[in-house]
Amino acid sequence: MNTEQLMTFMISPDSTVVEAMERIDRNARGILFVVEDNKRLVGVVTDGDIRRWLIKSGDLKGHVGRFMNHSPRLIYRKDVRQAQQYMTRYSITALPVVSAKGCITDIIFREREEDIEVRPRDGLREIPVVIMAGGKGTRLYPYTKILPKPLIPIGDIPIMERIIDRFCAYGVHDFWATVNYKKSMIKSYFSENEHEYTISYVEEDQPLGTAGSLRLIEGTFDRPFIVTNCDILIDADYEDLYRYHVQSGNELTIVTALKNIVVPYGVIHSSENGAVMSMEEKPRLSYFVNTGMYILNPELLEEIPEGTFFHMTDLSDALLKQGRKVGMYPISEDSFLDMGEFEEMHRMEAKLNQKAE
C-alpha cells in the first residue's frame, strides 16, 4: 500500500468525529487507525465506535481519542507472513503492520471474502417493512410525468426494487407499499416479476403525507416495523439498526445522516453597533439530517389521525411534546443516497456504479 492510500486509514487522536466519518467514507472499509507523530499506532476506531459515541453524546466535535479502542490488534513486520492466519483467528478484516517502534508501515486486509465465515442474514425475517411510494416526485419532473418515482431506474433497476433487495438480504419478506400516483404501473411491474417476497398495497384516495397513509394498513403489527421513503438507499447494517431501536427503548427511531454544508463566502461575526469581531472564510457546518427511514413501535399507529394529511415529522413532534422517547441512529454522509433531485440521483448512480466495479 502506497503512502497516499495508507493515510486514508490513519487519523490523529485530536481529529473530530466529523473528520473521522469523512475519512471512513473515503477508505470505504469502516475502520481507522489512530496514530501520533511518525505514524505511531495508539488506537483504532470503527464506524460502530463512532455511532455509539454519537448516540451517547451527540457531540460532532468530540475528539477521536476520547472513544478509540486503546488496544488495537496489530502485527510486527517480522511476523507478516502470519497475518492472514491471525486475522482469521480473531475474525478481523484489517490488520496494521508496525515497525519495532510501533509505527504503521502497511495495512493488510483479508485476502478473500470466502475466508470470512458468513452467516445468513435473516434476523429481520419476521419484521414488516412499509415503503412510502405514493408521492408524485415533482422534483424529478419530467421523468415522473412518464414513470412514478418508485419505478425510475437507478442504473437498470428501479429504485423501489433496489430498496426491497437490500431488505431481502436481511431476511425480510413481508412488504407494504403505500401507493397513489400511477399506482397501477407500480403494481403491474411487481406482479410481472417473480420474487420470494410479498407486497401488500395500501391505496390512498388522496395524499396523506409520509405518516397519514400508515393508518390505512389493515390489521395491526405485533412488533416494531420499518418505514422508508421510496427514493433513498441506506447503506447500513439493518439488523444492528433494528436491534438498537429495541434495546434503546425508543418509541420512534429516525435514521439520520451526517450532512456537511460549506458556506461559499467569508462570514462576518459582529457585535453591537456593527462592530466586526472576526471573519471566517468559507466555514463548514455539520448537521444530522433526516434520511426518511424510521422504526416505529406498533402502538404509534393509533397516534396518527385518520384521513388527515400527516407527516412523520408531525408524529415525532407530537411525541417529543409529550416527553416520549424519540431517538436517532446516525450514519455517515456517504451511507445515505437520495434520488429526490436530479443532482442527487446522478450521485446515487455514480456511487452504485463505483461499488459494482
N, C-alpha and C positions, 0 to 999 in steps of 0.2 A: 504494500500500500504506500503510495507516494505521500509526501508531506501535506499537500493540499487536502487529499482525502482524509488523512489522519486527523487534521484539525477539525473536521466536521463532527468528530466523535469526542472531542475534548472541550472542556469548559472550566472556567475558573470558579472557585467556591464563592467568589464575590459577585458572580453574574446573577441576574434576576430570573425569576420564573419565566417571564416573557421571553427573555433571551434563550433560555433552555428549551422552551417549547418550539421556538423558531429553528433552533439547531437540530432538534429531533426531527422536525418536519423535513429538513434538508437531507439528513442522512437516512431517513426512512427505515431505521432499524429499532426505534423505540428505546434507545439507550445512549447515555453519555458517560464518559469517564472524567472525573473531576481531578484536575491537576493544578499544582502550584508551579513555581518557577522551574524552568528547564524540563517541563513535562513530567514532573514527579507525581506519581499517582497517589491520591489521598482519599478517593471515594468513587462511588458510582451512583448514578441517578437514572431511573427508568421513567417511562411515561406514567406508569402506575404510581410511582412515588410522587410525581408532580400532581397527579389527580387527587391523591389522598391529602396532600398539603393544601391544595386549593379548597377542597371540601371542608377541611378542618379550619382553615384560617381565612380563606377568601383573599389572601394577600398576593397580588400580582407582582409586587415589588420586593417580595421576600428573597433573600439570597439562597442560592443552591446549597451552600454549606450548612444551612440550618436544617435541612431534611435529607441530606445524602446518606447513603449507606457507607459507614466508615471502614467497613471490612470487605472490600471487593475481592472477588476471586481473580487470580492472576497466574501467570506462568512466566518463569525466567527463560531468557534466550537459550540457555544451555539445555532446557527441557522441552523445547518447542516441538520436537517430534512426538511428544506425548499429548499434544494439545487436543486432538480430536477425541482421544480416549478420555481425557479429563473432562471435556465438555459433555460427553455422553454420560459419564458417571454422575455429574452434578446437574444434568438437564439444563444446561445453559447454551446459548446460541452465539455469544460473543465473548472473546477472552483477550484481555490486553497482554501483550508480551512486554516485559520490563527488563531493564538492564540491572546490573548488580546494585546500582544506586537507586533503583526503584523508578526509573524514568521510562515512560512508554516509548517503545521503538516500533511497534506494529500492533495490529489487531487481527485476530484470526476468527473466522466465522465457521460454523458447521458446514461441512462440505456439501452434503446432500440433504434435502428435505426428508428423504425416506429414512435418514439416520435418526430423526426425531420421532419419538413414539406419538402418533397422532390418535387421539381418542375421538370417537364420533361425537360431533357437537349436536346433541339432541336435548339439551337442557331446557329448551323452550317449547318442547313438543306440545304441551297442553295449554300454551299461552295464546290468547286471542290477539290478533293484530288488526287494527282498523286503519284503512288508508283513506284519507280525505281527498276524494277525486272529483268533487262536484263543481269546482271553480271554472270560470271562463278563461283564465290565463290571459287577461287583457294586456299584460306587459309583454307577451310574446306574439302579439298581433303583428303581421297577418298569418303566421303559422297556425294559430289557434282558430282562424276563420275556417280552416280546412280540417284540422285534426283537433280533438280535445287534448288538453295539456298532458294527461297521463299517457297518451299514445305517441307523443313526439319522440322520435328516436334519438338516443344518445349513442353515436356510432350506428349500429344496425339493430339495436334493441330498444324498445320503448322504455321510458324512464320508470313507469309503474312496474313493468316486468323485472327490471333490474332491482327495484326495491324488494319485490317479492322473492327473488332469487337469493338475496342476502339474508332474508329472514329464514328461508328454507334451509340454508346452510346451518342453522341452529335448531333445526327440527320443527319449526313452525309449519303447520299445515292447515290451520283454520284462519281465513282472512275474511274481513268485512270491508266493503268499499262503498263509501257514500258517493252517490252519483247524481248529476243533474244535467249539466251542459253536455250535449252529444252523448248521452248515456248509452244509447243503442249501439254506437260504434264501439264503446268500451266493452260492453257485454258480448258483442259479437266477436271481437278479437280474441277474448279469453275463452269463449266457448268453442272456437275453431282450433284451438291448440290443446294437445293432450298434456296433462300435468298431474302431479300427485297430490296437489293441494286443492282445497275448495274455497270458492269465493261466494259469499252471500252479499247481495246488493241491497243497499239501503237507499231508496229513491226519494229525493227531495222534490216536492212540488214547487218550492220556492227556495231561494238561497237562505240558509240558516246559519251561516258563519262556520268557523272552524270547530265549534263545540255543539251548536244547536242541533245538527243532524244526528249526533250521538244518541239523542233522546228517542230517535225513531227506531233504534235497534230493538228487535223483538226479543223478549225474554231478558234475562239478566246474566251477567258474568259472575262467576263464583270465585274469581281471583283477580288480582291486578292485571290490567291489559295495556297494550301499547297502542298509541295513536301516532300516526306520522302523516305529514303532508305528502302529496304525490309528486313534488318537484324537487326533492332533496335526496342526497345519498349521504349516509353517515358511516364513516369508517371507524368502527369501534367494536369492542367485544360486547355483543348484545346480552350474553349471559351475565357478564360482570355488571352491566347496566341494570338488568333486572334484579340481580342479587343485591345490589346497592340499594335499590328502591325498597325492597322488602326489609332488609336489615336496618335501614335508617329510620324506619317508621314514618316515612313521608306519606302523605295522602296523595300528593301530586309531585312528580319529579319531572323537571324540564331539562332536556339535553341542551347544553349551551356550548358555544364555540368561541374561542378567542378571536377577536377582530382588532387589527391594528389599523389606525387611521392616521395618516400623515397630513398635517395642515400645510398646504403648499405655500405658505407665506411666513414672514417673520412676525411673531406675536409680541405685542406690547403689553407689559404688566404695569399698571398705573395705580396711583393712589389718589387722594383728594386733590382737588384743584387742577386736575390734569397733569400732575407730576409723573414723569416716567420713572418707574423704579428699576426696570430691567427689560431686556429684549431677549427673545428666544427664537432662534432660527429654525423654522420648519419642525415644530415639536411633534412628537408622536404620541397619540392617545391610544390606550389599550382598554378594551371592554370585553365582557362576555355577552354574546348576543343569543337570542332565542333561535334555535335551529328549526323548530317546527316538529320536533319529536318529543313525545311525552309518555309517561307511565302514570296511569290513574288507578286508584282503588275503585272497585266496582260501585260502592255506595255513592260516589260522586255523581253518577248518572242522575240521581234524584235531585242534585243541586242545579241541574240545567233546566231552565224553564221550557215548557212545551210550546212548539210552534212559534218560537221567538228567535230573532237573529241574535246569536250569542257566540262570542269568540272564546277561545281558550284563555286569552288574557283576561276576559271578564270573569271567568271561573277562578283563575289564580288570584285576581284582585279581591274577589269575594272571600276566598279562603283566608287570605292574609289579614283582611279586616276583622275576621273572626278569631284571629290568633291561631289558626290551624297550620299544620306543618307542610310547607312547600319547599322542596329542595332542588338543587341543580346537580347535574352530572357533567363536569367540564371535559371538553375535548379540544384538540389543537385546531388552529385555523385551517390547516391543510386536510384535516379529517372531516371537514364539512364542505360538501359540494352542493351548490344551489343552481337550478336552471331557471329561476324565476325571471331573469332578464337575459338579453342576448349575450352580453359580455360574460356573465357568469356561466351561461350554457356552453359557450366556447371553451371556457376554462375547465368545465367539467369534462368535455370531450377530450381535451388535451391531457388532463390528468389520468383519465381512464386508459387512453392510448399509451401513455408513459408506463403505466403499471403492467400493460399487456406485453410490452416489449421484453 
